[in-house]
Amino acid sequence: MASKEYDASFLIQSITQAMDIKTSIVIILQQVEILETDHLHVIGCREKGIGIKLTSRDAQSDVD
């Protein structure tokens, strides 16, 4: 995987403009080549941050 740098403001802007926060995060992570997992859980969305839990294909026992 090639190393890339992304401006945090791009991520913040993309998230705040999205109607569906979960879909937005999935799309953003795909764009920055981070999302290589089957499951994404938005833990919380607050004014100053978003909590994300990514689980790998091998960690399905952690999923409901």
C-alpha positions in Angstrom: 0.0 0.0 0.0 1.4 3.4 -1.0 1.8 5.9 1.7 -0.4 9.0 1.4 -0.9 12.1 3.4 -4.3 13.6 4.0 -5.3 16.9 5.5 -7.5 16.4 8.6 -9.7 19.2 7.5 -10.7 17.1 4.4 -12.0 14.4 6.7 -13.8 16.8 9.1 -15.4 18.6 6.2 -16.5 15.3 4.6 -18.0 14.1 7.8 -19.8 17.3 8.7 -21.4 17.6 5.2 -22.7 14.1 5.2 -26.3 13.2 5.9 -25.6 9.7 7.0 -22.6 9.7 9.3 -21.9 6.0 9.2 -21.9 5.8 5.4 -19.8 8.9 5.3 -17.1 7.4 7.5 -17.1 4.2 5.5 -16.6 6.2 2.3 -13.9 8.4 3.8 -12.0 5.4 5.2 -12.2 3.7 1.8 -10.8 6.9 0.2 -7.8 6.9 2.4 -7.3 3.2 2.0 -7.8 2.5 5.7 -11.0 0.4 5.5 -10.0 -3.2 4.9 -12.5 -4.7 7.3 -16.0 -6.1 7.1 -17.5 -4.3 10.1 -17.5 -0.6 11.1 -19.3 0.7 14.1 -19.8 4.3 14.9 -19.3 4.4 18.6 -20.2 8.1 19.1 -20.4 11.4 17.3 -19.7 14.4 19.4 -18.9 18.0 18.6 -15.2 17.4 19.1 -14.7 13.9 17.8 -16.1 10.7 16.4 -15.4 7.3 17.9 -14.9 4.4 15.5 -14.5 0.7 16.1 -13.1 -1.3 13.2 -13.2 -5.1 13.5 -11.3 -7.4 11.2 -12.7 -10.4 9.4 -10.9 -12.6 12.0 -12.6 -10.8 14.9 -16.2 -11.6 14.1 -16.7 -13.1 17.6 -16.6 -9.5 18.8 -19.6 -8.6 16.6 -23.2 -9.1 17.7 
